[in-house]
Amino acid sequence: MANLTRRSDTGRSMSPWRDFFDSDFFGAGFPQTRASMPAVNLSESENSYSVELVAPGYKKEDFKLRVNDDVLTISAESKIERKEGGDGREYSRREYTSSSFTRSFQLPDNAKDDSISAKYNDGILQVTIPKTEKETRASKEIKIQ
């Protein structure tokens, strides 16, 4: 076991186990898990604007939609706790996962701010923003169906 060392580029001995548990072991080319912004599709029809936000793994209760001064803000936060154990051993494993994001969109002048609706289904949040002839400004939270 004493022979399980290797020389680094600097000439000093290093344990292979130290390299494995070092945070830089996998290098910059290895894809790392990090929170990212969900993909968004924006579209326009004759009567409304549509925002489709791809956010799988969330529940509709995790989302908050708010409009204030012609800015639509979509945010979500999810926390998951997994527990394993009970196979006769004296330990258990707990993994906590937390993810969140916030996206904001400047609404066009002809957006009817007070009539925005949203629904969440199969990992996609669908926000519908009706158009209007006159300019409206609202400040409210939007309920997701």
C-alpha positions, 0 to 999 in steps of 0.5 A: 500500500505504501507504493500507491503514490505517484509523482506530480508534474512538480516532482512531489509525491501525491496520493491517488486518493487525494486526487480523487477527492480533490474538487479539480480532479475531473478538470474543466472539461467535465460537465459540472452540475450547476443551476442554469436558467430555464429555456424560454420560448416567446411568441405572439399571436393576434390577440396575445403574447405567450411565454413558455418556460421549460422547468421540469422537476418543479411543482406549480406551488414552487413558482411565483409570478409577479407583474410590476411596472410592466415587468413580468418576473417569474421565479421558482424555488424547489427543495428536495430531501431524500433519505436512505437507510434501514438496511441493518447498518448504523448510518443513513444518507441524506441528500438535499437538493435545492434549485431556484431561478428568476427571470424577468421580462419587459412587457410591451406597451399593449400588454394587458398587465391585469389579465395575465394567466398562467398554467403549469403542465408536464414541466412547462409553464405557459404564461398568456399575456393578452393584448389591449388597445389602451395601455394598462399597468398593474401590480399583482401576483399571478395565480398558476392553474 
